[in-house]
Amino acid sequence: MDPNLYPSAAATAPIHAVYNGVAYHEPQQSAPRTTQTAFNQSSSVGHPQLRMIAPQSVYNQTNTSAVGTVHPSVYNQPNVAGINSSQPTYNGVNYQSPPPLQPNVAHHQQPQQPIYNQQPSRGQTLYNGVNYNDSTSYQTQPQVAQQQQHQPVYNGLNYQQQQPSVDPLTTKMAGMSVNQTWGQMWSQESVNLMTEKDIRTKSVLSKLQRTATNESDMSCNKEILRSTLTKVPDSASLLQKTRLPFGILLHPFKEDEDLPVIQDSTIVRCRSCRTYINPYVRLLDQRRWQCNLCLRINEIPDDFLYDHNTRQMLDPTLRPELNYDSIEYIASVEYMVRPPQPAAYLFVFDCSRHATQIGYIPSMAKIIKESLDNIPGDSRALIGFIAFDSKLHFFNLGDKQPIHLVLPDIQDVFLPNCDNILVNLHSKRAQIDEFLTEILPNFPLDNPNDVVYDSGSALGAALTIAYKVLSSLGGRITLIQAALPNTGNPNDGSVLTNREDPNKRAANANNLNALTPLLNPGTDFYKKLSLECSEHQIAVDLFNLSTSYSDLATVGSISKFSGGSIHYYGGSPPLCLLSRFEADLRHYLERNIGFEAVMRLRCTRGISIHTFHGNFFVRSTDLLALPNVNPDSGYAMQISIDDDLKDYSNVCFQAAILYTSATGERRIRVHTLSLPVVTTLNDVTHSADQEAIVGLICKMAVDRSFQSSMSDAREALINSVVDILNTYRSVNSNTVSGGLVMAASTKLMPLYVLALIKHIAFRVGISTKIDERVFAMERIKSLPLKQLMLYIYPNLYPIHNSFTTESDRPTPVQLSFANIDRNGVYLLDTYDNLFVYICKSVHPQWLSEVLNVTQWAMIPDDGDLTANQTTPNIATPVSRIQQPIQPTDNRSIIRLPQLENMTSKRIHQFINSLIQERPFQPNFYILREDSRLRYAFLQYMYDDRNESAFSYYEFLQHLQQQIKN
């Protein structure tokens, strides 16, 4: 094990903030490493870290005298027939349901002195964690709305209270069996990995079953805010013993149609730490509340209690701020340092010979033209276009007709008349439509039969001009690259050279130390320009369409530090590239966007953040600069415990994004998460969220690949599993001779880590393009967790079996060729690709109903199309090569015929549902069992052995040997 891979927090001097391994605002201090672990363990000294809080019942507190784990609250649930016939009991303690609380009751007016973290006595009457019979006891509880006959109304809008129809404890008990052990009842069972077959398939089925029961813990949406530990250890030493990584994964701008939007003149915040009021604060009475992060007592403003529409006083527990973990405010002028900026979109695109060979410019013009009415913005929205080859091309759209201007001198670029480069989208709509319809589709040629000979790419100069155009406003630059930047000032670092030798790819795949320089930028020109863009509220999104080496490691820096995103199409076959680009560009143009954004993360005292992952710039210890924020980007933060949390029953995290909407409104989106604090190693171990852990450690491994070497990153991934296994052995007495016992909460960790070390980002021994590897690492750093898990471990669906209903989905099987039946058809979803793999003995009726062919040899195979460089056409296939299948809708990537039978319809519906779950389009392949592209499918059989990596069973044996050593 490499002790330097992820140094312990206790062995590292404190720093303010880290982005991709680089410290800002304070230099990083090195110190001897004392703990050999794959993770940056928390400590009372060292890195700052984050905290979060989940809703917790009054009896859901740490109790060292009781046996078992923490369970959901039942004291404030609606009555269900048969439940209240006797007083509910748990672990010998009676918990009495409270009577409904009416506004302005007497006991609100004269509160008792609060007693923190006091356990309730038997028979105690509780409401929102407050004892109204005796001295007030405040726990970190969500505020639950008063039970009323009518729907709660605020400012004329109905807000549905977040309460399950049946209390969680009753739901949990209803599904129990007398044959279940205690561990099975409360998800603390052990799993012997050496004897457990199809472990992920069973896990997927179990997850679907839990979803069907609608079990809810009333916590923040896991797709928005998720912790690697669902229960927080009460000290840094306990966290160190678990050897588990502590962090959160955040998808802050996720599309949410049910997100409550509040427009009030008063936004209630803590006067000390500036936390926004949320469901986990403690209401002392109707005039005071206690912050759940810093514990300060604050006054409740009068406006918070008054509904201006009904002109009546409100019960504060009915406010949406106290009933929703995610909420959005329309901010007042005090949250503005300047008037809200207009939506400004500047397209910078390659028009060189490489671009015309790809043929993307007509597609780009068509999609922009079709999306003009749906691009976010108001009457102030601006748009502009700049092209580049060895020269710069400007388009004056401010006159009656578009005018093409050329700047041949790119050594010392200057900005021509800026007013007409960026024009109003509405007042100049006629000129924009003419440009997109008449000029741009044929650009840079006047005659489509001519040939473009200019192979230069002055990308650096074009970006510099684009930055000058938007620097006074802010906005978004959409950069489309088709070749390696090879023209410009040779002294500023904008001109790049080919650093990859294709003949040495296989050698580099084995010599991992030689990969490190290629994974890092060759020059700092694009990084410096990116930081300047970030300072002026400009984000750069990169679409890389190059079919050859384009140094994505260097050029991609323009997006990483400006809050942008990277889209790479180098691995797409020619048949899919343009259709994918069109679909992706359409979604990109029409999706929601926030401008001039900042995101701040707050957490309970005693915990702090020390490392960030994603595309942004760290402005201060907890403030991230996001010139643009979009719903397709995710972030992660590593957390440390600085002080003991023994006096807390819960800890909280709150992420707040302040941004300008496309319509010019200043808005604040707030997400709050609460997690219980526990005191035992067993509780923490069984509370691990294996998907969140994998999502965090793979980001840490990417950083390690940049800073040290790929071999160190791979070793750290393996050591992370060894650490978890060793920790569980120390708390589990039921060891099995010759077995490999693991907690059920982490049982898929070995499988996911094996998939990571075989993933294109970290694999060895296989020839891999540098750009493809860099893009895979960028994906790992910026994808939201749900999409990231599919990218790490794909889904393999058998689709030759019948679908019972249109909503039915096949259950994915594990990624082993042993699960491939010789008469089956399989759909492999790798997030970037969809493979339809057709075995030779498939039933002819299936071929007829889905592919409209009668023989297996007549199936058009994409391997044949790639080899012959043919273009698909719409025709009934009559041969195995010449006439591939295409759908009726030319914009669809599903190249299967849409036939009038239920099998065809349901397969199309299933594939479409998979595509709709991701923001951008995958490649689509149809492969026969004998296809030339067969290896493209088989390389994802991660459970099987290949020439450079273990099979899953061999990997388990390797872990077993590591533990013995």
KEKOL-142521 format. One line per 2 residues: for each residue x, y, z of C-alpha. Coordinates in steps of 0.02 Angstrom, whole numbers, m for minus. Each point is the difference from the previous one (the first is absolute). Layout:
REM residues N
X,Y,Z  ...
//
This chain:
REM residues 965
0,0,0  64,171,m44
m10,111,155  16,157,m107
m152,m31,m108  m133,79,107
89,73,152  m95,4,162
m68,167,54  92,m15,164
165,m9,m89  m25,152,m110
9,183,45  m162,96,m22
m37,85,m163  m143,113,m53
m63,m86,m156  61,m125,m128
m54,m13,m181  66,m150,m98
143,m14,122  48,186,m7
m14,105,157  m70,176,m15
22,143,122  126,m95,104
144,m110,m55  m14,m183,42
119,m60,135  75,m172,m11
27,m111,150  48,m180,32
m142,m122,m31  m44,m102,150
m154,m97,m54  8,m124,m143
m171,9,m77  m77,31,m170
m108,140,66  21,172,72
m65,m45,173  m70,132,112
85,67,152  m22,134,129
149,86,m76  27,37,m182
m114,17,m147  m166,88,20
m152,m106,m44  m190,3,m30
m151,m58,101  m180,m47,m35
m157,m44,97  m142,m122,m39
m171,6,81  2,m98,161
m131,m44,127  14,41,183
30,m180,42  120,m15,m145
146,53,107  158,m91,46
m33,m116,146  145,m106,54
m108,m103,113  m119,m55,m137
30,m132,m131  m34,38,m183
8,142,m120  m86,165,m33
m173,m5,m77  m120,128,m75
m113,107,103  m179,m49,33
m56,129,125  m64,129,m123
m82,m109,m132  m185,0,m48
m112,m126,85  m21,m167,m88
m136,m121,42  57,m132,119
159,86,52  m59,108,143
m100,m133,89  139,m5,128
145,111,40  147,m33,m118
153,m78,79  179,m13,m59
140,m81,102  m112,5,151
m31,188,m14  m174,73,m31
m12,138,m126  m160,99,5
m64,88,m156  m31,186,30
m165,89,m16  m14,124,m144
82,166,40  m103,157,m30
77,170,m39  33,121,141
m26,m127,140  50,50,173
151,m108,17  79,86,m151
3,165,90  106,m41,151
130,m131,m46  102,m89,130
189,1,2  56,m122,m136
88,m161,48  103,m64,m146
12,m182,m52  m104,m64,145
m80,m170,m24  m191,3,19
m78,m83,150  m139,m126,m17
m168,72,m38  74,168,m46
m105,104,m121  107,61,m143
m25,113,m150  142,32,m122
122,m57,132  m72,121,133
m68,m58,167  m148,107,44
m37,m90,164  163,41,86
162,91,m37  22,22,m187
115,m127,m84  58,48,m173
60,m130,m121  47,22,m182
m169,m40,m75  m88,47,m161
m145,116,31  m159,m94,m43
m154,93,m54  m153,6,110
m128,m134,m42  m147,90,m81
m155,m46,m96  50,110,m147
157,15,m106  129,121,73
1,164,m95  139,130,m7
m11,157,m109  m145,m78,m92
97,m158,m44  m30,m175,65
148,m92,74  m16,m186,29
78,m47,165  136,m132,m9
m75,m139,106  m11,m183,m41
m172,m79,m2  56,m132,126
134,25,129  168,m77,m50
12,m114,153  m168,m79,m41
53,m22,m182  164,m77,55
m83,m121,120  m132,m50,m127
133,m69,m116  90,m102,132
0,m188,17  21,m106,154
139,m89,m92  101,160,m19
147,35,112  21,164,91
134,52,m125  m115,m36,m148
m141,99,79  105,156,25
122,m18,m147  148,m53,107
25,m173,m74  166,m66,m62
38,m71,m172  128,m132,m44
61,63,m169  84,m165,m44
m166,m93,m3  m119,137,m56
m43,m16,m185  m78,134,m109
23,122,142  m42,157,m99
m153,m75,m85  m70,m45,171
43,175,62  m94,80,m145
m154,m107,35  8,43,184
13,185,m41  m151,m9,m115
m96,m89,138  42,135,126
m51,135,m124  m167,m86,m26
m39,9,186  26,190,m6
108,1,154  49,180,35
113,74,131  m61,177,m42
179,52,m33  71,101,m144
m15,m79,m172  148,m118,m19
24,54,m179  31,177,61
98,m18,161  74,m165,58
127,m48,132  121,m146,m3
m54,m34,180  m184,4,46
50,8,184  142,112,55
131,m58,127  7,109,154
189,28,m6  146,6,m119
77,m152,85  m156,m104,m33
0,54,m182  183,m49,m11
m40,m173,67  m133,m29,m133
126,35,m139  m148,62,m102
7,160,m104  m115,139,60
m70,116,m130  m155,60,m90
m51,m6,m181  m104,144,m64
m110,27,m152  m60,174,47
m84,61,m160  m94,m161,m38
m164,28,m90  m142,m10,126
m176,46,m56  m64,m10,181
129,121,71  m92,131,104
40,179,m52  m20,134,133
m16,186,m39  8,97,162
76,164,47  79,m86,150
114,m152,m13  25,m71,175
183,m40,39  106,m27,153
80,163,57  162,m89,42
42,m133,m131  m127,61,m132
m84,m170,m15  m169,5,m85
m146,m56,107  m39,m182,m38
m99,m151,63  135,m46,127
4,161,102  m73,m1,176
m154,108,23  6,65,178
m168,88,m21  m88,100,m135
125,141,18  167,m88,17
97,m138,m86  168,m81,31
122,m28,m142  39,m184,m30
179,39,m53  68,125,127
m139,m13,134  m28,188,6
m176,55,51  m78,118,m129
m159,103,m9  m136,m44,m125
m47,154,m103  m181,54,m4
m8,m20,m189  41,m185,21
m161,m23,100  m115,103,m111
m84,m50,m164  m24,158,m103
m126,m84,m114  m119,m60,135
51,137,123  8,m125,140
133,m59,121  80,m168,m41
54,m145,104  189,m3,m35
m3,m189,m17  m105,21,m157
134,99,m89  78,m95,m147
174,48,64  m33,m113,150
m71,m145,m100  117,m20,m149
184,m47,m2  21,84,m169
m73,171,m34  31,152,m110
m16,184,43  m20,147,m117
131,115,75  m15,186,35
121,137,m54  111,m30,151
63,m158,m86  60,97,m153
166,88,m24  m55,59,m173
m160,m8,m103  m36,m178,m59
96,m38,m159  m90,m44,m162
14,m175,m71  148,13,m120
49,m145,m116  155,6,m108
40,m144,m119  184,m25,m45
21,m138,m130  134,m80,m107
m21,23,m189  164,m78,m58
20,m145,m120  m21,m123,146
m169,78,42  m64,m10,m179
55,m183,m11  m103,m39,155
m144,102,m71  m70,65,163
m27,184,m48  m166,m28,m94
m62,m105,146  49,137,123
m89,133,m104  m158,m106,m11
m11,m38,188  35,181,52
m133,61,m121  m128,m125,66
42,40,182  m5,191,m8
m176,8,73  46,m117,143
169,70,51  m16,66,180
m6,190,8  m109,154,1
m15,150,m115  182,46,41
75,m165,m61  155,17,m110
80,m116,m128  158,5,m107
113,m108,m111  189,m8,m26
86,m127,m114  183,m46,m13
122,m95,m109  171,79,m26
m94,166,5  m142,71,103
m172,26,m77  m128,121,72
m182,20,m49  m79,172,12
m185,m35,32  m44,179,47
m28,67,m176  m141,m38,m119
95,m151,m68  134,m108,84
177,55,m42  151,m117,5
161,77,68  171,m85,m3
147,35,116  156,m81,m76
126,63,130  m17,m109,153
167,40,81  m72,156,81
m188,m17,m7  m116,148,24
m188,14,15  m95,80,m145
m167,86,26  m63,m99,149
m177,70,m4  m45,m95,m157
85,m165,44  m114,m30,149
m177,51,m48  m171,m8,78
m83,m166,m35  m173,77,m25
27,168,m83  123,m76,m126
m95,m161,m26  m17,24,m188
187,20,m25  36,m149,114
m123,m111,m94  78,51,m167
175,m36,65  m49,m172,67
m98,m46,m156  98,74,m145
180,31,55  53,m118,139
m53,m168,m77  121,27,m147
135,90,97  147,18,m32
m39,m36,m183  m106,98,m121
m11,m153,m113  m36,m166,87
105,m90,m132  157,95,47
133,m73,115  66,81,159
189,m5,8  29,100,160
49,m125,135  51,130,128
m82,15,171  21,166,91
m104,m58,147  98,98,130
m21,166,m92  m186,m33,m27
m27,m31,186  96,157,44
m113,105,m112  m156,m87,67
55,42,178  18,183,m48
m174,3,m78  m84,m66,158
114,70,136  m112,149,38
m159,m104,8  37,m180,45
m87,m145,m85  39,m164,m86
125,m46,m136  m40,m157,m100
164,m60,m74  m2,m132,m138
170,m75,m37  43,m111,m148
191,m6,3  154,28,106
37,188,21  151,27,m114
m6,185,m45  28,156,104
130,87,105  138,m130,29
52,83,163  m164,5,97
m31,m188,11  m156,m2,m108
83,m102,m138  9,m185,44
96,m146,m71  m42,m184,m9
60,m78,163  m70,m174,m37
89,m127,m108  m131,m125,m63
135,m133,m14  36,15,186
m178,m12,65  20,m182,49
167,38,83  m75,146,96
m142,m111,57  129,m104,93
122,138,47  m119,96,113
129,127,56  14,60,m181
m186,37,m2  3,133,136
75,142,m106  m123,m37,m140
m149,9,119  51,176,57
m5,160,m105  147,32,m115
m11,189,26  m92,114,121
m72,119,m132  m175,m73,4
m2,m14,189  48,183,22
m130,55,m127  m129,m108,90
35,87,165  m20,170,m84
m166,m58,m73  m57,m58,172
44,170,74  m113,85,m130
m145,m124,19  35,m91,m165
m12,m189,m16  71,m98,m148
m82,m162,m57  106,m107,m116
m66,m114,m138  148,m99,m67
m39,m83,m167  179,m40,m49
30,m173,m69  187,9,38
104,55,149  m56,172,59
87,13,171  m159,0,103
106,4,158  60,175,m45
m148,76,m92  m124,m72,126
71,117,134  m101,141,m79
m158,m85,64  61,m76,164
38,163,87  m140,105,m76
m143,m111,58  m29,m69,m175
m24,m175,m67  93,m110,m125
m78,m107,m137  114,m115,m98
m51,m96,m157  167,m74,m51
m58,m176,42  m162,13,m99
m14,m92,m166  m35,111,m151
m176,m71,m11  m43,65,174
106,156,19  m111,130,m84
m164,m71,66  72,1,176
69,175,m23  m168,66,m60
m97,m78,144  128,55,129
8,178,m67  m189,15,2
m8,m54,183  147,112,42
m80,154,m77  m173,m25,75
43,m60,176  m16,112,151
149,109,41  54,115,141
122,144,m25  128,84,116
m26,m133,135  89,m36,162
m27,m151,111  35,m3,186
m3,m153,111  m32,16,186
9,m137,130  m21,m29,186
139,60,114  140,m126,18
0,m60,m179  72,81,m156
40,m22,m185  178,m28,m57
m6,m54,m184  m118,38,m144
m31,m98,m161  m82,69,m157
16,142,m125  9,166,92
122,119,83  17,3,190
m18,181,52  15,m31,188
m5,m144,122  m184,m37,m32
m46,111,m148  5,m67,m178
m5,114,m152  m116,m66,m135
m17,125,m145  m133,m118,m70
m94,m137,90  m95,m135,m94
m108,m151,47  123,m128,m71
152,29,113  40,m79,166
124,41,138  78,m87,149
83,56,161  109,m93,124
m38,31,182  99,m7,162
m52,0,182  93,135,94
m86,m7,170  m95,m133,95
m186,m9,m41  m51,m88,160
m117,143,48  m96,m14,m164
m136,m121,m47  6,55,m182
113,99,m115  m56,102,m150
66,57,m168  m75,140,m102
46,43,m180  m61,166,m68
19,59,m180  m24,184,m38
m25,24,m187  m82,108,m133
m134,m88,m100  m9,17,m189
m146,120,24  101,117,111
m62,m53,172  124,m20,141
m40,m165,85  65,m106,144
m19,m189,m4  26,m83,170
22,m184,42  14,m64,179
50,m174,59  m6,m68,178
92,m155,62  m6,m83,171
155,m12,108  47,m172,69
132,m60,121  41,m178,m50
110,m70,m138  m133,m127,m45
m131,135,m32  116,99,m112
56,m154,m97  m177,m54,m39
m50,177,m48  121,10,m147
m75,49,m168  102,m105,m121
m51,95,m157  43,167,77
167,m71,62  44,m63,m173
m52,167,m74  120,89,117
151,m116,m6  2,m3,m190
13,190,m1  142,m12,126
84,m129,m112  m10,119,m149
89,134,102  132,m127,50
27,m46,m183  35,183,m40
112,32,150  95,m164,17
m27,m146,m116  m134,m116,m66
74,m146,97  m21,94,163
m181,38,m43  m38,m182,m40
84,m58,159  m101,124,102
m163,m65,m73  46,m178,50
60,54,172  m165,87,31
m88,m169,m8  134,m85,105
m21,134,134  m189,m25,5
20,m189,12  126,15,141
m112,120,96  m149,m114,m14
101,m148,63  36,99,158
m186,27,37  m72,m163,m66
24,m158,103  m84,m114,m127
154,m36,m104  m9,m140,m127
148,m111,m33  57,26,m178
m130,136,m25  4,186,m32
m130,79,113  m60,177,m29
m142,109,62  m152,m3,m114
13,190,m15  167,m17,m90
m19,m170,m84  15,72,m177
159,98,36  119,m136,m68
m105,m15,m158  m2,187,m31
186,21,36  41,m143,m120
m104,90,m132  96,161,34
172,m78,m24  m64,m72,m165
m81,164,m50  73,100,m143
56,133,125  110,m118,101
28,m157,m103  174,m63,m46
67,m120,m130  m126,58,m132
41,128,m133  m101,156,44
m2,172,m79  57,137,119
m147,111,m44  m123,m140,37
83,m35,168  2,185,47
m183,18,m47  m46,m152,105
87,80,149  m91,164,m32
m164,m97,m3  40,m81,167
36,170,77  m158,88,m60
m142,m125,m25  m142,m6,128
4,m159,102  m147,m88,m83
78,15,m172  175,m32,67
m48,m170,70  m64,m54,m172
161,66,m76  102,m105,123
m100,m161,m6  m113,m15,m154
m167,m90,m7  m21,m158,m106
m183,m34,m40  m66,m159,m81
m131,63,m124  m43,m164,m88
m125,m45,136  m177,65,m14
m55,159,88  m158,m29,101
m50,184,3  58,157,m88
72,66,163  97,m159,35
188,5,m3  118,m149,m14
108,m29,153  184,33,m39
118,m147,18  181,9,53
134,40,m126  62,m175,m38
m6,m95,m163  m63,m147,102
m166,93,8  m12,11,m190
m116,m136,m66  38,m62,m174
m181,30,m52  m13,171,82
5,185,m47  77,124,121
0,188,19  158,68,83
m18,177,69  170,77,40
m67,180,12  104,51,m153
m54,m148,m106  m149,m113,m30
45,m170,m74  m131,m121,m68
94,m167,1  m88,m138,m96
53,m180,26  m3,m125,m141
m139,m113,62  m128,136,30
m179,m47,m43  m48,48,m179
m165,71,61  94,129,105
104,50,m152  m157,22,m102
m94,101,133  145,115,47
121,10,m147  m117,m45,m143
118,m137,m62  m26,m187,m15
179,m62,20  139,39,123
125,30,m144  m112,139,m67
21,107,156  96,159,m48
152,9,112  87,163,46
167,m90,m8  m29,m28,m185
m54,180,m25  156,64,87
113,m112,m102  m79,51,m165
m29,184,47  m176,m7,m66
m139,118,48  m165,m67,66
m156,26,m102  m183,m32,30
m43,m163,m84  m60,m174,38
158,m103,27  29,m133,m131
185,m33,29  115,m8,149
104,154,m45  m74,112,m131
m161,61,78  7,39,186
m153,41,102  m51,178,41
m150,65,96  m139,106,m71
55,150,104  167,56,m70
46,88,161  m19,m159,104
157,m98,34  m96,m165,15
35,m78,m169  m134,m133,17
m156,m6,m108  m162,49,87
m115,m144,m41  m184,m23,40
14,m135,133  10,3,189
178,m69,11  69,138,m111
m99,135,88  52,m53,174
183,m15,m45  m4,174,m76
m89,65,154  129,m81,114
149,68,m96  m78,173,m10
m29,0,187  184,m40,28
54,142,m115  m116,124,83
81,m34,169  161,84,m58
22,177,m64  109,m44,m150
m15,m132,m134  100,m163,m4
73,m88,m150  m109,m142,m65
68,m163,m71  m82,m156,m70
122,m145,12  m12,m181,m51
92,m131,97  135,m7,m135
17,189,m18  166,84,m32
m47,115,147  m32,m148,116
143,54,114  m81,170,24
m141,m95,85  105,m131,91
117,129,79  m143,46,117
m15,m176,70  84,61,158
m37,m157,100  106,m104,m120
188,m13,m9  94,91,m137
183,4,m49  43,135,127
m123,m15,145  m83,m123,118
m171,m77,m16  m119,43,141
32,m163,93  188,18,m23
m12,177,66  m89,m63,156
141,m127,24  126,141,m20
m89,102,134  m2,m151,113
188,m18,m21  25,186,33
m93,m15,165  105,m149,54
159,95,m39
//
